[in-house]
Amino acid sequence: MTPDNINHPPHYKAHPSGIECIQITEHMNFCLGNAIKYIWRADEKGNAIEDLQKAKWYIEREIERRTRNESES
């Protein structure tokens, strides 16, 4: 059977849980969802350090957004 590289690429279910990351991240905002996505699949794409740095970038952006929102309240 040919993999479905559009809807369910093999690395999407490579996590030991068998769960696709989107099942978790669709309940989050964009920045948190992207951070989780990069962490979730960091060891599946070949450059874990780069993916963890990307996750860190999204987490820092979310912290800045929340800090800004708190100061505006």
CHARMM-style PDB file with segment names, atoms N, HN, CA, C and O in Angstrom:
ATOM      1  N   MET     1       0.837  -1.178   0.000  1.00  0.00      PROA
ATOM      2  CA  MET     1       0.000   0.000   0.000  1.00  0.00      PROA
ATOM      3  C   MET     1       0.888   1.250   0.000  1.00  0.00      PROA
ATOM      4  O   MET     1       1.841   1.330   0.775  1.00  0.00      PROA
ATOM      5  N   THR     2       0.588   2.198  -0.843  1.00  0.00      PROA
ATOM      6  HN  THR     2      -0.186   2.132  -1.472  1.00  0.00      PROA
ATOM      7  CA  THR     2       1.338   3.436  -0.951  1.00  0.00      PROA
ATOM      8  C   THR     2       0.982   4.368   0.206  1.00  0.00      PROA
ATOM      9  O   THR     2      -0.194   4.549   0.519  1.00  0.00      PROA
ATOM     10  N   PRO     3       1.998   4.962   0.844  1.00  0.00      PROA
ATOM     11  CA  PRO     3       1.694   5.892   1.941  1.00  0.00      PROA
ATOM     12  C   PRO     3       0.914   7.110   1.451  1.00  0.00      PROA
ATOM     13  O   PRO     3       1.101   7.558   0.320  1.00  0.00      PROA
ATOM     14  N   ASP     4       0.055   7.634   2.289  1.00  0.00      PROA
ATOM     15  HN  ASP     4      -0.097   7.269   3.208  1.00  0.00      PROA
ATOM     16  CA  ASP     4      -0.713   8.844   1.985  1.00  0.00      PROA
ATOM     17  C   ASP     4       0.089  10.035   2.494  1.00  0.00      PROA
ATOM     18  O   ASP     4      -0.078  10.466   3.635  1.00  0.00      PROA
ATOM     19  N   ASN     5       0.965  10.563   1.636  1.00  0.00      PROA
ATOM     20  HN  ASN     5       1.101  10.212   0.709  1.00  0.00      PROA
ATOM     21  CA  ASN     5       1.869  11.640   2.045  1.00  0.00      PROA
ATOM     22  C   ASN     5       1.181  12.993   2.191  1.00  0.00      PROA
ATOM     23  O   ASN     5       1.806  13.951   2.647  1.00  0.00      PROA
ATOM     24  N   ILE     6      -0.077  13.092   1.818  1.00  0.00      PROA
ATOM     25  HN  ILE     6      -0.585  12.314   1.447  1.00  0.00      PROA
ATOM     26  CA  ILE     6      -0.817  14.335   1.977  1.00  0.00      PROA
ATOM     27  C   ILE     6      -1.565  14.353   3.307  1.00  0.00      PROA
ATOM     28  O   ILE     6      -1.404  15.286   4.094  1.00  0.00      PROA
ATOM     29  N   ASN     7      -2.366  13.348   3.559  1.00  0.00      PROA
ATOM     30  HN  ASN     7      -2.496  12.591   2.920  1.00  0.00      PROA
ATOM     31  CA  ASN     7      -3.226  13.333   4.742  1.00  0.00      PROA
ATOM     32  C   ASN     7      -2.595  12.678   5.972  1.00  0.00      PROA
ATOM     33  O   ASN     7      -2.845  13.103   7.100  1.00  0.00      PROA
ATOM     34  N   HSD     8      -1.791  11.664   5.760  1.00  0.00      PROA
ATOM     35  HN  HSD     8      -1.587  11.318   4.844  1.00  0.00      PROA
ATOM     36  CA  HSD     8      -1.198  10.933   6.888  1.00  0.00      PROA
ATOM     37  C   HSD     8       0.205  10.425   6.545  1.00  0.00      PROA
ATOM     38  O   HSD     8       0.412   9.217   6.427  1.00  0.00      PROA
ATOM     39  N   PRO     9       1.181  11.348   6.382  1.00  0.00      PROA
ATOM     40  CA  PRO     9       2.541  10.892   6.096  1.00  0.00      PROA
ATOM     41  C   PRO     9       3.040   9.959   7.203  1.00  0.00      PROA
ATOM     42  O   PRO     9       2.665  10.126   8.363  1.00  0.00      PROA
ATOM     43  N   PRO    10       3.866   8.996   6.863  1.00  0.00      PROA
ATOM     44  CA  PRO    10       4.326   8.018   7.857  1.00  0.00      PROA
ATOM     45  C   PRO    10       4.938   8.645   9.117  1.00  0.00      PROA
ATOM     46  O   PRO    10       4.727   8.133  10.217  1.00  0.00      PROA
ATOM     47  N   HSD    11       5.695   9.747   8.976  1.00  0.00      PROA
ATOM     48  HN  HSD    11       5.866  10.163   8.082  1.00  0.00      PROA
ATOM     49  CA  HSD    11       6.326  10.337  10.162  1.00  0.00      PROA
ATOM     50  C   HSD    11       5.310  10.998  11.092  1.00  0.00      PROA
ATOM     51  O   HSD    11       5.638  11.305  12.238  1.00  0.00      PROA
ATOM     52  N   TYR    12       4.084  11.222  10.621  1.00  0.00      PROA
ATOM     53  HN  TYR    12       3.817  10.973   9.690  1.00  0.00      PROA
ATOM     54  CA  TYR    12       3.056  11.799  11.496  1.00  0.00      PROA
ATOM     55  C   TYR    12       2.632  10.812  12.580  1.00  0.00      PROA
ATOM     56  O   TYR    12       2.213  11.225  13.661  1.00  0.00      PROA
ATOM     57  N   LYS    13       2.736   9.522  12.302  1.00  0.00      PROA
ATOM     58  HN  LYS    13       3.077   9.187  11.424  1.00  0.00      PROA
ATOM     59  CA  LYS    13       2.347   8.509  13.290  1.00  0.00      PROA
ATOM     60  C   LYS    13       3.562   7.762  13.840  1.00  0.00      PROA
ATOM     61  O   LYS    13       3.426   6.680  14.412  1.00  0.00      PROA
ATOM     62  N   ALA    14       4.738   8.340  13.665  1.00  0.00      PROA
ATOM     63  HN  ALA    14       4.848   9.218  13.200  1.00  0.00      PROA
ATOM     64  CA  ALA    14       5.959   7.672  14.114  1.00  0.00      PROA
ATOM     65  C   ALA    14       6.144   7.752  15.627  1.00  0.00      PROA
ATOM     66  O   ALA    14       6.941   7.002  16.191  1.00  0.00      PROA
ATOM     67  N   HSD    15       5.428   8.640  16.280  1.00  0.00      PROA
ATOM     68  HN  HSD    15       4.781   9.249  15.822  1.00  0.00      PROA
ATOM     69  CA  HSD    15       5.524   8.760  17.738  1.00  0.00      PROA
ATOM     70  C   HSD    15       5.152   7.428  18.374  1.00  0.00      PROA
ATOM     71  O   HSD    15       4.217   6.774  17.913  1.00  0.00      PROA
ATOM     72  N   PRO    16       5.855   7.010  19.418  1.00  0.00      PROA
ATOM     73  CA  PRO    16       5.579   5.703  20.048  1.00  0.00      PROA
ATOM     74  C   PRO    16       4.124   5.516  20.494  1.00  0.00      PROA
ATOM     75  O   PRO    16       3.651   4.385  20.609  1.00  0.00      PROA
ATOM     76  N   SER    17       3.420   6.614  20.743  1.00  0.00      PROA
ATOM     77  HN  SER    17       3.804   7.533  20.650  1.00  0.00      PROA
ATOM     78  CA  SER    17       2.017   6.509  21.165  1.00  0.00      PROA
ATOM     79  C   SER    17       1.106   6.107  20.012  1.00  0.00      PROA
ATOM     80  O   SER    17       0.006   5.602  20.236  1.00  0.00      PROA
ATOM     81  N   GLY    18       1.564   6.331  18.766  1.00  0.00      PROA
ATOM     82  HN  GLY    18       2.457   6.741  18.584  1.00  0.00      PROA
ATOM     83  CA  GLY    18       0.726   6.064  17.604  1.00  0.00      PROA
ATOM     84  C   GLY    18      -0.276   7.164  17.326  1.00  0.00      PROA
ATOM     85  O   GLY    18      -1.044   7.083  16.368  1.00  0.00      PROA
ATOM     86  N   ILE    19      -0.272   8.189  18.158  1.00  0.00      PROA
ATOM     87  HN  ILE    19       0.351   8.255  18.937  1.00  0.00      PROA
ATOM     88  CA  ILE    19      -1.192   9.317  18.004  1.00  0.00      PROA
ATOM     89  C   ILE    19      -0.578  10.326  17.049  1.00  0.00      PROA
ATOM     90  O   ILE    19       0.632  10.551  17.064  1.00  0.00      PROA
ATOM     91  N   GLU    20      -1.414  10.931  16.221  1.00  0.00      PROA
ATOM     92  HN  GLU    20      -2.397  10.749  16.209  1.00  0.00      PROA
ATOM     93  CA  GLU    20      -0.926  12.010  15.378  1.00  0.00      PROA
ATOM     94  C   GLU    20      -0.923  13.294  16.191  1.00  0.00      PROA
ATOM     95  O   GLU    20      -1.847  13.554  16.961  1.00  0.00      PROA
ATOM     96  N   CYS    21       0.097  14.074  16.019  1.00  0.00      PROA
ATOM     97  HN  CYS    21       0.847  13.862  15.393  1.00  0.00      PROA
ATOM     98  CA  CYS    21       0.272  15.311  16.766  1.00  0.00      PROA
ATOM     99  C   CYS    21      -0.948  16.228  16.657  1.00  0.00      PROA
ATOM    100  O   CYS    21      -1.311  16.895  17.626  1.00  0.00      PROA
ATOM    101  N   ILE    22      -1.570  16.264  15.500  1.00  0.00      PROA
ATOM    102  HN  ILE    22      -1.275  15.722  14.713  1.00  0.00      PROA
ATOM    103  CA  ILE    22      -2.714  17.158  15.301  1.00  0.00      PROA
ATOM    104  C   ILE    22      -3.863  16.846  16.252  1.00  0.00      PROA
ATOM    105  O   ILE    22      -4.656  17.732  16.571  1.00  0.00      PROA
ATOM    106  N   GLN    23      -3.963  15.602  16.707  1.00  0.00      PROA
ATOM    107  HN  GLN    23      -3.319  14.883  16.448  1.00  0.00      PROA
ATOM    108  CA  GLN    23      -5.022  15.246  17.652  1.00  0.00      PROA
ATOM    109  C   GLN    23      -4.848  16.015  18.961  1.00  0.00      PROA
ATOM    110  O   GLN    23      -5.822  16.228  19.683  1.00  0.00      PROA
ATOM    111  N   ILE    24      -3.650  16.423  19.268  1.00  0.00      PROA
ATOM    112  HN  ILE    24      -2.859  16.250  18.682  1.00  0.00      PROA
ATOM    113  CA  ILE    24      -3.362  17.190  20.480  1.00  0.00      PROA
ATOM    114  C   ILE    24      -3.377  18.681  20.175  1.00  0.00      PROA
ATOM    115  O   ILE    24      -4.015  19.457  20.887  1.00  0.00      PROA
ATOM    116  N   THR    25      -2.680  19.081  19.127  1.00  0.00      PROA
ATOM    117  HN  THR    25      -2.161  18.451  18.549  1.00  0.00      PROA
ATOM    118  CA  THR    25      -2.464  20.508  18.872  1.00  0.00      PROA
ATOM    119  C   THR    25      -3.696  21.246  18.375  1.00  0.00      PROA
ATOM    120  O   THR    25      -3.754  22.471  18.487  1.00  0.00      PROA
ATOM    121  N   GLU    26      -4.675  20.551  17.834  1.00  0.00      PROA
ATOM    122  HN  GLU    26      -4.629  19.556  17.743  1.00  0.00      PROA
ATOM    123  CA  GLU    26      -5.857  21.259  17.341  1.00  0.00      PROA
ATOM    124  C   GLU    26      -6.654  21.898  18.481  1.00  0.00      PROA
ATOM    125  O   GLU    26      -7.585  22.664  18.229  1.00  0.00      PROA
ATOM    126  N   HSD    27      -6.305  21.597  19.707  1.00  0.00      PROA
ATOM    127  HN  HSD    27      -5.550  20.975  19.911  1.00  0.00      PROA
ATOM    128  CA  HSD    27      -6.977  22.175  20.870  1.00  0.00      PROA
ATOM    129  C   HSD    27      -6.188  23.342  21.460  1.00  0.00      PROA
ATOM    130  O   HSD    27      -6.521  23.837  22.536  1.00  0.00      PROA
ATOM    131  N   MET    28      -5.137  23.784  20.753  1.00  0.00      PROA
ATOM    132  HN  MET    28      -4.866  23.382  19.878  1.00  0.00      PROA
ATOM    133  CA  MET    28      -4.255  24.845  21.247  1.00  0.00      PROA
ATOM    134  C   MET    28      -4.259  26.013  20.274  1.00  0.00      PROA
ATOM    135  O   MET    28      -4.770  25.907  19.159  1.00  0.00      PROA
ATOM    136  N   ASN    29      -3.683  27.129  20.712  1.00  0.00      PROA
ATOM    137  HN  ASN    29      -3.268  27.215  21.617  1.00  0.00      PROA
ATOM    138  CA  ASN    29      -3.512  28.228  19.769  1.00  0.00      PROA
ATOM    139  C   ASN    29      -2.329  27.910  18.845  1.00  0.00      PROA
ATOM    140  O   ASN    29      -1.643  26.904  19.022  1.00  0.00      PROA
ATOM    141  N   PHE    30      -2.107  28.775  17.867  1.00  0.00      PROA
ATOM    142  HN  PHE    30      -2.664  29.593  17.723  1.00  0.00      PROA
ATOM    143  CA  PHE    30      -1.109  28.510  16.834  1.00  0.00      PROA
ATOM    144  C   PHE    30       0.294  28.311  17.389  1.00  0.00      PROA
ATOM    145  O   PHE    30       0.958  27.329  17.054  1.00  0.00      PROA
ATOM    146  N   CYS    31       0.753  29.229  18.231  1.00  0.00      PROA
ATOM    147  HN  CYS    31       0.215  30.027  18.503  1.00  0.00      PROA
ATOM    148  CA  CYS    31       2.132  29.152  18.728  1.00  0.00      PROA
ATOM    149  C   CYS    31       2.357  27.916  19.587  1.00  0.00      PROA
ATOM    150  O   CYS    31       3.355  27.215  19.417  1.00  0.00      PROA
ATOM    151  N   LEU    32       1.442  27.646  20.502  1.00  0.00      PROA
ATOM    152  HN  LEU    32       0.631  28.215  20.640  1.00  0.00      PROA
ATOM    153  CA  LEU    32       1.611  26.458  21.346  1.00  0.00      PROA
ATOM    154  C   LEU    32       1.517  25.186  20.513  1.00  0.00      PROA
ATOM    155  O   LEU    32       2.284  24.247  20.725  1.00  0.00      PROA
ATOM    156  N   GLY    33       0.592  25.150  19.576  1.00  0.00      PROA
ATOM    157  HN  GLY    33      -0.031  25.913  19.404  1.00  0.00      PROA
ATOM    158  CA  GLY    33       0.457  23.976  18.715  1.00  0.00      PROA
ATOM    159  C   GLY    33       1.705  23.718  17.899  1.00  0.00      PROA
ATOM    160  O   GLY    33       2.132  22.572  17.755  1.00  0.00      PROA
ATOM    161  N   ASN    34       2.296  24.782  17.360  1.00  0.00      PROA
ATOM    162  HN  ASN    34       1.948  25.712  17.476  1.00  0.00      PROA
ATOM    163  CA  ASN    34       3.524  24.608  16.581  1.00  0.00      PROA
ATOM    164  C   ASN    34       4.676  24.154  17.461  1.00  0.00      PROA
ATOM    165  O   ASN    34       5.467  23.302  17.056  1.00  0.00      PROA
ATOM    166  N   ALA    35       4.781  24.712  18.662  1.00  0.00      PROA
ATOM    167  HN  ALA    35       4.138  25.404  18.991  1.00  0.00      PROA
ATOM    168  CA  ALA    35       5.846  24.286  19.574  1.00  0.00      PROA
ATOM    169  C   ALA    35       5.721  22.790  19.863  1.00  0.00      PROA
ATOM    170  O   ALA    35       6.710  22.059  19.805  1.00  0.00      PROA
ATOM    171  N   ILE    36       4.521  22.343  20.170  1.00  0.00      PROA
ATOM    172  HN  ILE    36       3.717  22.937  20.217  1.00  0.00      PROA
ATOM    173  CA  ILE    36       4.301  20.921  20.444  1.00  0.00      PROA
ATOM    174  C   ILE    36       4.633  20.084  19.215  1.00  0.00      PROA
ATOM    175  O   ILE    36       5.248  19.023  19.328  1.00  0.00      PROA
ATOM    176  N   LYS    37       4.227  20.556  18.048  1.00  0.00      PROA
ATOM    177  HN  LYS    37       3.727  21.417  17.955  1.00  0.00      PROA
ATOM    178  CA  LYS    37       4.511  19.825  16.802  1.00  0.00      PROA
ATOM    179  C   LYS    37       6.009  19.610  16.622  1.00  0.00      PROA
ATOM    180  O   LYS    37       6.447  18.505  16.302  1.00  0.00      PROA
ATOM    181  N   TYR    38       6.796  20.667  16.828  1.00  0.00      PROA
ATOM    182  HN  TYR    38       6.440  21.565  17.088  1.00  0.00      PROA
ATOM    183  CA  TYR    38       8.244  20.536  16.656  1.00  0.00      PROA
ATOM    184  C   TYR    38       8.855  19.616  17.707  1.00  0.00      PROA
ATOM    185  O   TYR    38       9.767  18.845  17.406  1.00  0.00      PROA
ATOM    186  N   ILE    39       8.359  19.693  18.930  1.00  0.00      PROA
ATOM    187  HN  ILE    39       7.619  20.319  19.175  1.00  0.00      PROA
ATOM    188  CA  ILE    39       8.863  18.800  19.985  1.00  0.00      PROA
ATOM    189  C   ILE    39       8.460  17.363  19.685  1.00  0.00      PROA
ATOM    190  O   ILE    39       9.282  16.452  19.779  1.00  0.00      PROA
ATOM    191  N   TRP    40       7.206  17.160  19.326  1.00  0.00      PROA
ATOM    192  HN  TRP    40       6.538  17.900  19.250  1.00  0.00      PROA
ATOM    193  CA  TRP    40       6.633  15.830  19.080  1.00  0.00      PROA
ATOM    194  C   TRP    40       7.408  15.067  18.020  1.00  0.00      PROA
ATOM    195  O   TRP    40       7.655  13.869  18.163  1.00  0.00      PROA
ATOM    196  N   ARG    41       7.798  15.774  16.942  1.00  0.00      PROA
ATOM    197  HN  ARG    41       7.598  16.747  16.826  1.00  0.00      PROA
ATOM    198  CA  ARG    41       8.422  15.104  15.808  1.00  0.00      PROA
ATOM    199  C   ARG    41       9.918  15.389  15.683  1.00  0.00      PROA
ATOM    200  O   ARG    41      10.516  15.090  14.649  1.00  0.00      PROA
ATOM    201  N   ALA    42      10.530  15.961  16.718  1.00  0.00      PROA
ATOM    202  HN  ALA    42      10.045  16.204  17.558  1.00  0.00      PROA
ATOM    203  CA  ALA    42      11.937  16.360  16.640  1.00  0.00      PROA
ATOM    204  C   ALA    42      12.863  15.211  16.250  1.00  0.00      PROA
ATOM    205  O   ALA    42      13.815  15.418  15.497  1.00  0.00      PROA
ATOM    206  N   ASP    43      12.605  14.035  16.739  1.00  0.00      PROA
ATOM    207  HN  ASP    43      11.832  13.868  17.350  1.00  0.00      PROA
ATOM    208  CA  ASP    43      13.502  12.915  16.451  1.00  0.00      PROA
ATOM    209  C   ASP    43      13.130  12.147  15.190  1.00  0.00      PROA
ATOM    210  O   ASP    43      13.763  11.141  14.868  1.00  0.00      PROA
ATOM    211  N   GLU    44      12.119  12.605  14.482  1.00  0.00      PROA
ATOM    212  HN  GLU    44      11.605  13.422  14.745  1.00  0.00      PROA
ATOM    213  CA  GLU    44      11.656  11.879  13.296  1.00  0.00      PROA
ATOM    214  C   GLU    44      12.129  12.502  11.986  1.00  0.00      PROA
ATOM    215  O   GLU    44      11.981  11.887  10.930  1.00  0.00      PROA
ATOM    216  N   LYS    45      12.688  13.693  12.030  1.00  0.00      PROA
ATOM    217  HN  LYS    45      12.809  14.193  12.888  1.00  0.00      PROA
ATOM    218  CA  LYS    45      12.988  14.406  10.791  1.00  0.00      PROA
ATOM    219  C   LYS    45      14.468  14.620  10.533  1.00  0.00      PROA
ATOM    220  O   LYS    45      14.834  15.172   9.495  1.00  0.00      PROA
ATOM    221  N   GLY    46      15.327  14.198  11.448  1.00  0.00      PROA
ATOM    222  HN  GLY    46      15.030  13.750  12.291  1.00  0.00      PROA
ATOM    223  CA  GLY    46      16.755  14.254  11.172  1.00  0.00      PROA
ATOM    224  C   GLY    46      17.544  15.361  11.836  1.00  0.00      PROA
ATOM    225  O   GLY    46      18.762  15.240  11.959  1.00  0.00      PROA
ATOM    226  N   ASN    47      16.904  16.439  12.271  1.00  0.00      PROA
ATOM    227  HN  ASN    47      15.914  16.538  12.170  1.00  0.00      PROA
ATOM    228  CA  ASN    47      17.648  17.520  12.909  1.00  0.00      PROA
ATOM    229  C   ASN    47      16.899  17.959  14.165  1.00  0.00      PROA
ATOM    230  O   ASN    47      16.221  18.986  14.170  1.00  0.00      PROA
ATOM    231  N   ALA    48      17.030  17.177  15.213  1.00  0.00      PROA
ATOM    232  HN  ALA    48      17.581  16.343  15.209  1.00  0.00      PROA
ATOM    233  CA  ALA    48      16.280  17.414  16.449  1.00  0.00      PROA
ATOM    234  C   ALA    48      16.630  18.763  17.072  1.00  0.00      PROA
ATOM    235  O   ALA    48      15.741  19.448  17.578  1.00  0.00      PROA
ATOM    236  N   ILE    49      17.885  19.153  17.049  1.00  0.00      PROA
ATOM    237  HN  ILE    49      18.607  18.596  16.638  1.00  0.00      PROA
ATOM    238  CA  ILE    49      18.287  20.420  17.659  1.00  0.00      PROA
ATOM    239  C   ILE    49      17.575  21.587  16.972  1.00  0.00      PROA
ATOM    240  O   ILE    49      17.061  22.484  17.640  1.00  0.00      PROA
ATOM    241  N   GLU    50      17.547  21.573  15.665  1.00  0.00      PROA
ATOM    242  HN  GLU    50      17.964  20.844  15.122  1.00  0.00      PROA
ATOM    243  CA  GLU    50      16.875  22.654  14.930  1.00  0.00      PROA
ATOM    244  C   GLU    50      15.381  22.683  15.268  1.00  0.00      PROA
ATOM    245  O   GLU    50      14.816  23.756  15.480  1.00  0.00      PROA
ATOM    246  N   ASP    51      14.750  21.529  15.318  1.00  0.00      PROA
ATOM    247  HN  ASP    51      15.208  20.657  15.145  1.00  0.00      PROA
ATOM    248  CA  ASP    51      13.324  21.490  15.646  1.00  0.00      PROA
ATOM    249  C   ASP    51      13.064  21.959  17.073  1.00  0.00      PROA
ATOM    250  O   ASP    51      12.057  22.618  17.328  1.00  0.00      PROA
ATOM    251  N   LEU    52      13.945  21.634  17.998  1.00  0.00      PROA
ATOM    252  HN  LEU    52      14.764  21.098  17.791  1.00  0.00      PROA
ATOM    253  CA  LEU    52      13.782  22.111  19.374  1.00  0.00      PROA
ATOM    254  C   LEU    52      13.996  23.619  19.455  1.00  0.00      PROA
ATOM    255  O   LEU    52      13.348  24.292  20.257  1.00  0.00      PROA
ATOM    256  N   GLN    53      14.888  24.151  18.643  1.00  0.00      PROA
ATOM    257  HN  GLN    53      15.414  23.604  17.991  1.00  0.00      PROA
ATOM    258  CA  GLN    53      15.076  25.603  18.594  1.00  0.00      PROA
ATOM    259  C   GLN    53      13.828  26.285  18.031  1.00  0.00      PROA
ATOM    260  O   GLN    53      13.440  27.358  18.493  1.00  0.00      PROA
ATOM    261  N   LYS    54      13.211  25.665  17.044  1.00  0.00      PROA
ATOM    262  HN  LYS    54      13.526  24.793  16.669  1.00  0.00      PROA
ATOM    263  CA  LYS    54      11.963  26.209  16.500  1.00  0.00      PROA
ATOM    264  C   LYS    54      10.873  26.188  17.562  1.00  0.00      PROA
ATOM    265  O   LYS    54      10.123  27.154  17.701  1.00  0.00      PROA
ATOM    266  N   ALA    55      10.780  25.101  18.309  1.00  0.00      PROA
ATOM    267  HN  ALA    55      11.389  24.316  18.197  1.00  0.00      PROA
ATOM    268  CA  ALA    55       9.790  25.010  19.388  1.00  0.00      PROA
ATOM    269  C   ALA    55      10.026  26.112  20.409  1.00  0.00      PROA
ATOM    270  O   ALA    55       9.081  26.754  20.868  1.00  0.00      PROA
ATOM    271  N   LYS    56      11.272  26.329  20.760  1.00  0.00      PROA
ATOM    272  HN  LYS    56      12.040  25.807  20.388  1.00  0.00      PROA
ATOM    273  CA  LYS    56      11.633  27.383  21.720  1.00  0.00      PROA
ATOM    274  C   LYS    56      11.193  28.743  21.201  1.00  0.00      PROA
ATOM    275  O   LYS    56      10.684  29.559  21.971  1.00  0.00      PROA
ATOM    276  N   TRP    57      11.378  29.003  19.915  1.00  0.00      PROA
ATOM    277  HN  TRP    57      11.791  28.341  19.290  1.00  0.00      PROA
ATOM    278  CA  TRP    57      10.988  30.271  19.301  1.00  0.00      PROA
ATOM    279  C   TRP    57       9.485  30.497  19.471  1.00  0.00      PROA
ATOM    280  O   TRP    57       9.054  31.587  19.845  1.00  0.00      PROA
ATOM    281  N   TYR    58       8.695  29.463  19.195  1.00  0.00      PROA
ATOM    282  HN  TYR    58       9.045  28.577  18.891  1.00  0.00      PROA
ATOM    283  CA  TYR    58       7.239  29.595  19.329  1.00  0.00      PROA
ATOM    284  C   TYR    58       6.816  29.767  20.785  1.00  0.00      PROA
ATOM    285  O   TYR    58       5.882  30.517  21.068  1.00  0.00      PROA
ATOM    286  N   ILE    59       7.481  29.092  21.705  1.00  0.00      PROA
ATOM    287  HN  ILE    59       8.240  28.482  21.475  1.00  0.00      PROA
ATOM    288  CA  ILE    59       7.161  29.246  23.126  1.00  0.00      PROA
ATOM    289  C   ILE    59       7.495  30.663  23.585  1.00  0.00      PROA
ATOM    290  O   ILE    59       6.710  31.287  24.299  1.00  0.00      PROA
ATOM    291  N   GLU    60       8.650  31.168  23.178  1.00  0.00      PROA
ATOM    292  HN  GLU    60       9.287  30.661  22.598  1.00  0.00      PROA
ATOM    293  CA  GLU    60       9.020  32.535  23.551  1.00  0.00      PROA
ATOM    294  C   GLU    60       8.040  33.555  22.978  1.00  0.00      PROA
ATOM    295  O   GLU    60       7.703  34.537  23.639  1.00  0.00      PROA
ATOM    296  N   ARG    61       7.592  33.325  21.772  1.00  0.00      PROA
ATOM    297  HN  ARG    61       7.866  32.527  21.235  1.00  0.00      PROA
ATOM    298  CA  ARG    61       6.608  34.228  21.156  1.00  0.00      PROA
ATOM    299  C   ARG    61       5.295  34.199  21.939  1.00  0.00      PROA
ATOM    300  O   ARG    61       4.675  35.242  22.149  1.00  0.00      PROA
ATOM    301  N   GLU    62       4.877  33.024  22.365  1.00  0.00      PROA
ATOM    302  HN  GLU    62       5.381  32.178  22.194  1.00  0.00      PROA
ATOM    303  CA  GLU    62       3.643  32.904  23.149  1.00  0.00      PROA
ATOM    304  C   GLU    62       3.786  33.581  24.506  1.00  0.00      PROA
ATOM    305  O   GLU    62       2.845  34.220  24.978  1.00  0.00      PROA
ATOM    306  N   ILE    63       4.948  33.451  25.140  1.00  0.00      PROA
ATOM    307  HN  ILE    63       5.713  32.932  24.757  1.00  0.00      PROA
ATOM    308  CA  ILE    63       5.195  34.128  26.418  1.00  0.00      PROA
ATOM    309  C   ILE    63       5.119  35.641  26.221  1.00  0.00      PROA
ATOM    310  O   ILE    63       4.509  36.340  27.030  1.00  0.00      PROA
ATOM    311  N   GLU    64       5.730  36.145  25.161  1.00  0.00      PROA
ATOM    312  HN  GLU    64       6.226  35.577  24.504  1.00  0.00      PROA
ATOM    313  CA  GLU    64       5.674  37.581  24.878  1.00  0.00      PROA
ATOM    314  C   GLU    64       4.238  38.049  24.665  1.00  0.00      PROA
ATOM    315  O   GLU    64       3.842  39.100  25.168  1.00  0.00      PROA
ATOM    316  N   ARG    65       3.462  37.270  23.924  1.00  0.00      PROA
ATOM    317  HN  ARG    65       3.783  36.416  23.515  1.00  0.00      PROA
ATOM    318  CA  ARG    65       2.066  37.633  23.660  1.00  0.00      PROA
ATOM    319  C   ARG    65       1.269  37.691  24.953  1.00  0.00      PROA
ATOM    320  O   ARG    65       0.512  38.633  25.183  1.00  0.00      PROA
ATOM    321  N   ARG    66       1.444  36.681  25.793  1.00  0.00      PROA
ATOM    322  HN  ARG    66       2.059  35.916  25.606  1.00  0.00      PROA
ATOM    323  CA  ARG    66       0.695  36.643  27.051  1.00  0.00      PROA
ATOM    324  C   ARG    66       1.147  37.747  28.006  1.00  0.00      PROA
ATOM    325  O   ARG    66       0.328  38.339  28.708  1.00  0.00      PROA
ATOM    326  N   THR    67       2.432  38.017  28.030  1.00  0.00      PROA
ATOM    327  HN  THR    67       3.097  37.536  27.459  1.00  0.00      PROA
ATOM    328  CA  THR    67       2.952  39.097  28.881  1.00  0.00      PROA
ATOM    329  C   THR    67       2.377  40.435  28.428  1.00  0.00      PROA
ATOM    330  O   THR    67       1.951  41.241  29.254  1.00  0.00      PROA
ATOM    331  N   ARG    68       2.364  40.667  27.141  1.00  0.00      PROA
ATOM    332  HN  ARG    68       2.710  40.012  26.469  1.00  0.00      PROA
ATOM    333  CA  ARG    68       1.807  41.902  26.572  1.00  0.00      PROA
ATOM    334  C   ARG    68       0.318  42.011  26.920  1.00  0.00      PROA
ATOM    335  O   ARG    68      -0.143  43.082  27.315  1.00  0.00      PROA
ATOM    336  N   ASN    69      -0.430  40.927  26.781  1.00  0.00      PROA
ATOM    337  HN  ASN    69      -0.056  40.057  26.460  1.00  0.00      PROA
ATOM    338  CA  ASN    69      -1.860  40.933  27.090  1.00  0.00      PROA
ATOM    339  C   ASN    69      -2.119  41.220  28.565  1.00  0.00      PROA
ATOM    340  O   ASN    69      -3.059  41.936  28.910  1.00  0.00      PROA
ATOM    341  N   GLU    70      -1.275  40.655  29.434  1.00  0.00      PROA
ATOM    342  HN  GLU    70      -0.512  40.073  29.153  1.00  0.00      PROA
ATOM    343  CA  GLU    70      -1.444  40.906  30.872  1.00  0.00      PROA
ATOM    344  C   GLU    70      -1.201  42.387  31.196  1.00  0.00      PROA
ATOM    345  O   GLU    70      -1.907  42.975  32.017  1.00  0.00      PROA
ATOM    346  N   SER    71      -0.214  42.970  30.553  1.00  0.00      PROA
ATOM    347  HN  SER    71       0.358  42.493  29.886  1.00  0.00      PROA
ATOM    348  CA  SER    71       0.102  44.371  30.859  1.00  0.00      PROA
ATOM    349  C   SER    71      -0.959  45.321  30.305  1.00  0.00      PROA
ATOM    350  O   SER    71      -1.103  46.446  30.782  1.00  0.00      PROA
ATOM    351  N   GLU    72      -1.699  44.863  29.300  1.00  0.00      PROA
ATOM    352  HN  GLU    72      -1.583  43.949  28.912  1.00  0.00      PROA
ATOM    353  CA  GLU    72      -2.769  45.686  28.726  1.00  0.00      PROA
ATOM    354  C   GLU    72      -4.077  45.565  29.513  1.00  0.00      PROA
ATOM    355  O   GLU    72      -4.996  46.360  29.317  1.00  0.00      PROA
ATOM    356  N   SER    73      -4.158  44.580  30.394  1.00  0.00      PROA
ATOM    357  HN  SER    73      -3.411  43.934  30.553  1.00  0.00      PROA
ATOM    358  CA  SER    73      -5.385  44.361  31.154  1.00  0.00      PROA
ATOM    359  C   SER    73      -5.494  45.296  32.328  1.00  0.00      PROA
ATOM    360  OT1 SER    73      -6.472  45.240  33.073  1.00  0.00      PROA
TER     361      SER     73
END
